[in-house]
């Protein structure tokens, strides 16, 4: 019996079809800090390179007693369908794309689903734990686990964003600098799909001044991205890219 709480595949597909129809009407080289995936594609068509640090698709809820933060959790059926549809939206850029993923199961499945949707099901998708539980933001993974164990994910994360420091975490600003330079050093294509996690995307976007008013209602949803655009003149721009395929976020 289908789960009525999960978005239906037909609804996900229809959202993606509407998104693709809107694609050609969006102006390029926008200065917006929050944009749709179609606006991000227009940036690429106008000459920018885009590195999308993509949050994984929908997953089951993580057990607060799991110190691996749900490393073995798969995507839900709807989460994989979202990933494939996201890839279909991006298919016009499939001629020059590279993938990198956190080694956690849900991010690997997300990257594979996006590649499938882009028409490259055999894409090479290497993994690196610096996009996962060995994040630049973590000073001590077990201490972070203990911090979130009481279910206060958002409270603790927003305090970290505000103060730049939090128990178990590295300094926000320096960790963001290190993450960005590490990502750029591994990015060589026109489009990069780096499958990762909402905590790191939120931290990156806050530290870069893109989104400094995060709360539980406007948090990073499944398949949303923290984007780095490298313009033709070599300058960088940053944006929160909304995929528009999910209306739920679900922190830890």
C-alpha positions as CSV (number, residue, x, y, z in Angstrom):
1,X,0.0,0.0,0.0
2,X,1.5,3.4,-0.9
3,X,2.4,5.7,1.9
4,X,0.1,8.8,1.7
5,X,2.7,11.0,3.4
6,X,5.2,10.5,0.5
7,X,4.8,12.7,-2.6
8,X,3.5,10.7,-5.6
9,X,5.8,10.0,-8.5
10,X,3.4,11.6,-10.9
11,X,3.3,14.8,-8.8
12,X,7.1,14.9,-8.7
13,X,7.3,14.3,-12.5
14,X,4.7,17.1,-13.2
15,X,6.7,19.5,-11.0
16,X,9.8,18.7,-13.1
17,X,8.0,19.2,-16.4
18,X,6.7,22.6,-15.3
19,X,10.2,23.5,-14.2
20,X,11.7,22.6,-17.6
21,X,9.1,24.6,-19.5
22,X,10.1,27.7,-17.4
23,X,13.8,27.3,-18.1
24,X,14.2,29.3,-21.3
25,X,12.5,32.4,-19.9
26,X,15.0,33.1,-17.0
27,X,17.5,35.9,-17.4
28,X,21.2,35.0,-17.1
29,X,23.9,36.4,-14.7
30,X,21.4,37.2,-12.0
31,X,22.7,38.6,-8.7
32,X,20.0,36.8,-6.7
33,X,21.2,34.9,-3.6
34,X,18.3,32.5,-3.7
35,X,17.2,31.1,-7.0
36,X,15.5,28.2,-8.7
37,X,17.4,25.4,-10.4
38,X,16.3,26.9,-13.7
39,X,18.0,30.2,-12.9
40,X,21.1,28.3,-11.9
41,X,21.1,26.5,-15.3
42,X,20.7,29.9,-17.1
43,X,23.9,31.0,-15.3
44,X,25.7,28.1,-16.8
45,X,24.3,28.6,-20.2
46,X,25.5,32.2,-20.0
47,X,29.1,31.1,-19.4
48,X,29.5,30.4,-15.7
49,X,30.6,27.1,-14.2
50,X,28.4,25.9,-11.4
51,X,29.3,23.7,-8.5
52,X,26.2,22.5,-6.7
53,X,26.6,21.0,-3.2
54,X,23.3,19.2,-3.4
55,X,21.5,18.0,-0.3
56,X,20.4,14.3,-0.7
57,X,16.8,13.3,-1.5
58,X,14.2,12.3,1.1
59,X,15.3,9.8,3.7
60,X,13.7,8.1,6.7
61,X,14.1,9.8,10.0
62,X,17.5,9.4,11.7
63,X,17.6,7.7,15.1
64,X,19.0,10.1,17.6
65,X,20.9,7.2,19.1
66,X,22.8,6.5,15.9
67,X,26.4,8.0,16.1
68,X,26.9,7.6,12.4
69,X,24.0,10.0,11.6
70,X,22.2,7.4,9.6
71,X,25.1,6.4,7.4
72,X,23.3,3.2,6.3
73,X,19.9,4.8,5.7
74,X,18.7,4.7,2.1
75,X,16.5,7.2,0.3
76,X,12.8,6.6,0.4
77,X,11.2,5.6,-2.8
78,X,10.0,9.2,-3.2
79,X,13.5,10.4,-2.4
80,X,15.0,8.4,-5.2
81,X,12.3,9.6,-7.6
82,X,13.1,13.2,-6.7
83,X,16.7,12.6,-7.5
84,X,16.0,11.2,-10.9
85,X,13.7,14.1,-11.7
86,X,16.3,16.6,-10.6
87,X,18.7,14.9,-13.0
88,X,16.1,15.2,-15.8
89,X,15.9,18.9,-15.2
90,X,19.7,19.1,-15.5
91,X,19.9,16.9,-18.6
92,X,20.7,19.9,-21.0
93,X,24.0,20.2,-19.1
94,X,24.9,16.5,-19.2
95,X,27.7,16.9,-21.7
96,X,30.2,18.3,-19.1
97,X,29.3,17.2,-15.6
98,X,31.2,15.6,-12.7
99,X,30.0,13.9,-9.6
100,X,31.4,13.6,-6.1
101,X,29.5,12.2,-3.1
102,X,29.6,11.8,0.6
103,X,30.0,8.1,1.3
104,X,26.8,7.9,3.3
105,X,24.2,5.7,1.5
106,X,21.6,8.3,1.0
107,X,24.0,10.7,-0.8
108,X,25.4,8.0,-3.0
109,X,21.9,7.0,-4.0
110,X,21.1,10.7,-4.7
111,X,24.1,11.1,-7.0
112,X,23.2,7.9,-8.8
113,X,19.6,9.0,-9.2
114,X,20.7,12.4,-10.6
115,X,23.1,10.7,-13.0
116,X,20.3,8.4,-14.1
117,X,18.0,11.3,-14.8
118,X,20.7,13.1,-16.8
119,X,21.0,10.1,-19.0
120,X,24.4,8.9,-17.7
121,X,23.5,5.9,-15.5
122,X,27.1,4.6,-15.6
123,X,28.6,8.0,-14.5
124,X,31.7,7.8,-12.3
125,X,30.7,8.9,-8.8
126,X,33.7,8.9,-6.4
127,X,33.1,9.4,-2.7
128,X,35.0,11.5,-0.1
129,X,34.1,11.6,3.6
130,X,35.0,15.3,3.7
131,X,31.4,15.7,2.3
132,X,30.2,13.3,4.9
133,X,31.0,12.6,8.6
134,X,34.6,13.9,8.3
135,X,33.3,17.3,7.4
136,X,35.5,20.4,7.7
137,X,32.8,21.7,10.1
138,X,33.3,18.8,12.6
139,X,36.0,19.0,15.2
140,X,34.8,15.8,16.9
141,X,32.0,13.7,15.3
142,X,31.1,11.9,18.6
143,X,30.8,15.2,20.4
144,X,28.5,16.5,17.7
145,X,26.5,13.3,18.0
146,X,26.2,13.9,21.8
147,X,25.2,17.5,21.1
148,X,22.3,16.5,18.9
149,X,21.3,13.5,20.9
150,X,18.5,15.3,22.7
151,X,16.8,16.2,19.4
152,X,17.7,19.9,19.5
153,X,19.3,19.9,16.0
154,X,18.0,23.3,14.9
155,X,18.5,25.0,18.2
156,X,22.2,24.0,18.3
157,X,22.8,24.6,14.6
158,X,21.3,28.1,14.6
159,X,23.4,29.0,17.7
160,X,26.5,27.8,15.8
161,X,25.6,30.0,12.8
162,X,25.0,33.0,15.1
163,X,28.2,32.6,17.2
164,X,30.5,30.9,14.8
165,X,31.4,28.4,17.4
166,X,29.7,25.4,18.9
167,X,30.8,22.3,21.0
168,X,32.2,19.6,18.7
169,X,32.5,22.0,15.7
170,X,35.3,23.9,14.1
171,X,35.2,27.7,13.7
172,X,32.5,28.4,11.2
173,X,34.4,30.9,9.0
174,X,37.6,29.0,8.7
175,X,35.8,25.7,8.1
176,X,33.8,27.4,5.3
177,X,37.0,28.7,3.7
178,X,38.6,25.3,3.8
179,X,35.5,23.6,2.4
180,X,35.2,26.0,-0.5
181,X,38.9,25.8,-1.5
182,X,38.8,22.0,-1.3
183,X,35.7,21.8,-3.5
184,X,37.1,24.2,-6.0
185,X,40.4,22.2,-6.2
186,X,38.3,19.1,-7.2
187,X,36.0,20.8,-9.6
188,X,37.0,20.8,-13.3
189,X,33.8,20.5,-15.3
190,X,31.1,22.9,-16.4
191,X,28.7,21.5,-13.8
192,X,29.6,19.8,-10.5
193,X,27.2,17.7,-8.5
194,X,28.6,17.2,-5.1
195,X,26.1,15.2,-3.0
196,X,26.2,16.2,0.6
197,X,24.1,17.1,3.7
198,X,21.9,20.0,4.8
199,X,24.0,21.0,7.9
200,X,27.0,21.7,5.8
201,X,25.0,23.6,3.1
202,X,23.4,25.7,5.7
203,X,26.7,26.5,7.4
204,X,28.3,27.4,4.1
205,X,25.4,29.7,3.0
206,X,25.3,31.4,6.3
207,X,29.0,32.0,6.4
208,X,29.0,33.4,2.9
209,X,26.2,35.8,3.8
210,X,23.8,34.2,1.3
211,X,21.1,33.1,3.9
212,X,21.5,34.5,7.4
213,X,17.8,34.1,8.4
214,X,17.5,30.3,8.4
215,X,14.8,28.9,10.6
216,X,12.8,25.6,10.6
217,X,10.3,26.9,8.0
218,X,12.9,28.0,5.4
219,X,15.6,25.4,6.0
220,X,17.3,23.6,3.1
221,X,14.9,21.1,1.6
222,X,15.7,17.8,-0.1
223,X,17.7,18.4,-3.3
224,X,18.3,22.1,-2.6
225,X,21.9,23.2,-3.1
226,X,24.6,25.5,-1.9
227,X,26.0,26.8,-5.2
228,X,29.3,28.3,-6.1
229,X,29.3,30.0,-9.5
230,X,32.6,30.7,-11.2
231,X,32.0,33.5,-13.7
232,X,33.8,33.9,-17.0
233,X,36.0,36.6,-15.4
234,X,37.0,34.2,-12.6
235,X,35.0,35.8,-9.9
236,X,32.8,33.7,-7.6
237,X,29.2,34.1,-6.7
238,X,27.1,32.1,-4.2
239,X,23.4,31.2,-4.0
240,X,20.9,28.9,-2.4
241,X,19.4,27.0,-5.2
242,X,15.9,25.6,-4.6
243,X,15.1,22.4,-6.5
244,X,11.4,22.8,-6.0
245,X,10.8,19.1,-5.7
246,X,10.0,18.8,-2.0
247,X,8.2,21.0,0.5
248,X,9.8,19.3,3.5
249,X,13.2,19.7,5.0
250,X,13.5,17.4,8.1
251,X,16.6,18.1,10.1
252,X,18.2,15.3,12.1
